[in-house]
Amino acid sequence: MKDIKTIAIAGAGTMGAGIAQVTANAGFKTILFDINQSILDKAKTSIDKGLQFLVEKGKLAAEKKETTLSLLHFTTNINDVIADLIIEAVIERLDIKHDFFNKVAAINSPDCILASNTSSIPITQIAAKIPHPERVIGIHFFNPAPIMKLVEIIIGAQSNKQVALHCKAFIENMGKTCVMAADAPGFIVNRVARHYYVEGLKILEERVATFENIDALLESSGFKMGPFKLMDLIGVDTNLSVTTSMYHLFNQDAKFRPNRIQQQKVDAGLYGRKSGKGFYEY
C-alpha cells in the first residue's frame, strides 16, 4: 500500500488545527485548508502558541518547533489539497462533507485515502456518495488533539479493512493509541460520553446544582474536567451539533435529546473558550 507522506486537513477550527499540529510535528508535510482566511490565521497563531508552550515546558526543542512550522502550508484554495491522506474536520453536516470529498476526489488519485474526523455521522453514509468508497474511513481524534492520545479508526460498510489497518499503524507511529470501532452513530467514545454532557445539563436545568458544583463534584470523583468545562473547551456549538446529530441518528431517542440551555448559549454566541465566554468566562 502507498506510503503516506503528505497529509491534508480540511477545516482549520480547533480540531483541524490540532490534528495539523500533530501531523506536522510528526514530520509530515501538512496542508491545512479552510474556506475562511480569518480562521486559518487563528489556526496558525494557535499552532504556534501550542508549540511554544511545549518548548517552554522543555518537551520540544526550539529547532523542532521551527521544523514543524516549516512543514505546514495554510490555504483557502481547494486545488492545493493534494495529498496521500486527507482528513476532513468540517461541520457535522453530511451534505458539506459530501461536497468537500467529491471536490478533492476529482483532483486526487483514486488511491488517496479519504478520512473523516466526524464525531457522530456513520462513515457508511459519508462514503456512499464518494468515488471509490472503499478508501473512505473514519479517523477520529479527540480534543485537544496534540494532547489526547486516543484515536478511533472506523470501518464503514464499504471500507477496505487494509486501508483502515494501514492508517491505524500510521497514526500509532505518531505516538497515538488507536482503537478499531464498528460504524455506528457516535462510535464508542461519543456514544458513551454523550450522557456525561446531557445528564449534566439536565441536572442544571432542574436546578439540582449549579454548573460549577456539578463540575467540582465530577472532578473530585476522578474526571479531569467536568462536563461544562469540557463543553467550553470543545466548543458549546460543536458539542450541541454532535448531540443533535446523534439524537436524529438514534431516531429521536429521548436519552440523546439536546438541551435548551445549551441551545440558548449557542443562540447567544457563547461558544466557550473560542468566543471568550460559554458557561465560564475566559
N, C-alpha and C positions, 0 to 999 in steps of 0.2 A: 504494500500500500504506500502511496506517495507520502514522503516526509512533509511535515508541517513546518514551514519556515517563515511564512508571513501570515499574520492574523489581522483580521479587520473586525472592529466592534462598531455596531450601529446603535446610536443613542448615547449621548455624552452626559447623561444625568448622573446621579450618584452611583448607580450600579455600573453603567458603562464606563465611567471614568475609573472606577475601582478595578474593573476587570482589565482595562488598558494598562493600568499601573502594574498589575500582576504580571501580565504577559511581557511587557517591555522590560520589567525588572528581571524576568527570567531569561532575557537575552534575545527576544524575538522582535523582528521588525513589526511594528504595530500601527495600524491605521485606525484612527478614531473619527467616525463620521457622525455628523448631525446636521439637520437642515437649518438649525438656528446658530448663527455665529456667536451670539452672546453666551449661549450655553456651552459652546466649545471653549470660549475664553475662560469661563468659570471652571470648566474641567481642567484646563491647562494649569490654572492657578491652584486648584485643589490637588492635582497630582504633584506639583512642585512642593506644596506645603507638606503633603504626605511623605514624600521622600526626604525632605529636610528634617522632618520630625524624627525619622529613622536615623538620619545622620547624627542629630543631636543626642539621640539615645545610645549612640555607639553601635547600632545594629546594621548600619550601612556606611560604607566608605564614601567620602565625598566624590571620589573619582567614579565610583559605581553609579552615583546619582546622575552625574553628567552623561555617562554612557547610556543610562536608561532613558533620559530625556532625548538623547540624540536618536534613539530608535523609534520615537513617537512622531507620527505625522497626523496633523489635525486638518480635517477638510469638510467642506459643505458640498463638495462635488461628488455625487454618487458614482461618477465614472472613475473616480480614484479607488473605489472599493474593489480592488482586485487582490485576492488572497487565496491561500490554501485552505484556511478555515475562517468562516465568517460567523460571528456570534451577534445576534440581534438582542438588544436590551431596550426596546422601544416600549411604548404604552401598551397596556394589556387590552388590545383590540385586534381581533382576528383579521379584520379587513386591512388594517395598516400593516400587519405582519406579512400577509399575503402580497400586498403591493410591493413592499420592500424586497422580499425574497425573489419575486418574479423579475424585478428590475435587475438585481445583482446576478441572478441566474443567467440572464441574457448576455452579460458581459464577462462571465467567468466560465471556466471549463466545466464539463459535466462531472468531473471528479472532485470539484471544490466541495468541501463539507459545509453544509448549512446547519447551524445550530441556533436554537432559541434558548434564551435565558428566562423564558416565561415562568411565572410562579404558579400558574393555575391552568392555563389552556392546554388541553391534550395535544401532544405532538402529532398524533394521527390527523387531527383537524387542520393543523398548520401545514403538514406535508401534502395533504390531499390535493391542493391546487398548485403544487410546485413541480416543475420538470424534474425528473429523476428523484422521486420521493424517497428512494432507498438511502440517499445520502443526507437525509434530514433527521436530526436527533435533538434531544434536549441536553443542554449543558447549563445547569442551574447553580450559579454561585450564590453566596449569601452575603448580606450587607453587615459590615463593610468588607468588601472582597479581599483587600490586602491583608486583613487580619483573620477573618473566618477561614478555617481550614477545610470545612466541608463543601463538597460539590456533588450534586446529584446528576447522574447520567441517565437519561430517559430514552427508552427504545419505543418508538411508535410501531403501529401495525405493519407498516411497510419498510421500516428502518432496517438497514443491513447491520446485523449484530457485530460484524467485524469492524465496521466503521465506528460503532459505539465503543468497542473494546480498544480500538486504536486511540480514540480520543481520551478514554479513561487512562491509559498508560501515559499519554502525552501530558495530561493535567496532573497526574500523580508525580511526574518528573519535575513539576514546578513546586513540589512540596505540599500539595493538597491531598486530602483524604477523599476518595471518591466512593460513592455507593451507587449501585445499579438499581433503578426503580422502574416498575411497570408504568404504563401510560394510563394514568387516572387523574381526575381533577385534583390539583394540589399536590400530587405525587406523595411523598412521605412527610416531609417536614411541614409544609404549609397546611396539609390536612390536619395534622396533629396540633400545630401551633395556632391555627385559626381561633380555637376556643380560648386560648390564652388572652387574645385581644377581645373577642366577642363577650366572654363572661366578665372580663374586667369592666367593659363598657356597660354591661347590664347592671353590675353592682353599683357603678357610678350613677346610672340612670335611676335606679331605685333608691338612691341616697343612703345606701348602707354604709358607705365610706367615701371619703374624698379620694381623688385620683392619687394625691401624694401619699396617703396612707395605704392605698392598695399597692402602689409601687414599693413602699417601705416594707410592707408585710411580705411580699413575694421575694424581695431581695434578701430579707433576713431569713427566708426559707431556703436560700441557696441559689436563686436565679441571679445572674449577673446584672440584669436590667429588668425593671418592672415593665408591664405592658404599655404604659403611657410614655415612659422614656423611650422605649423601643419604637413605638409608633412615630414619635417625634424624630428619631434617628433615621428610620426607613423613609419617612415622609407620610404624613397622615393621609394625603391624597392617594399615594401609591398603595398604602395598606387598605384603604377603602375600595380602591379599584379591584384589588385581588379578592377581597371579601365578596364584593358584588359579583365578580366573575364566578366564584365558587358557588355562591348562592343559586345562580341560574344553572350552572352545570350540574348541581345536585337537585334540580327540579324544585327550587324554592323550599328546600328543607329548612324548617324554622331555626334549626340549630346554627345555620350559617347566615341568618338574616343580618344585613348591615344595620348599624345603629344610627339613630337620628342625631346623637351628639357628635359622632364622627362626621356625619354629613354636614352638620352645621359648621364645624371647623373648616371643612373644605370649601363650603359656600362663602365663608368669610376670608378665604385665602390664608388661613392659619395652618400651614403645612408642616410646621415643626422647625427643626434646625435650619433648613434651607431657606425659610422665609423669616427667620428670626423669632418666630413665636408659633407655638402649637398648643399643647397642654401646658407647657412651660415656656418661659421667656429666655432668650439666648442673647 
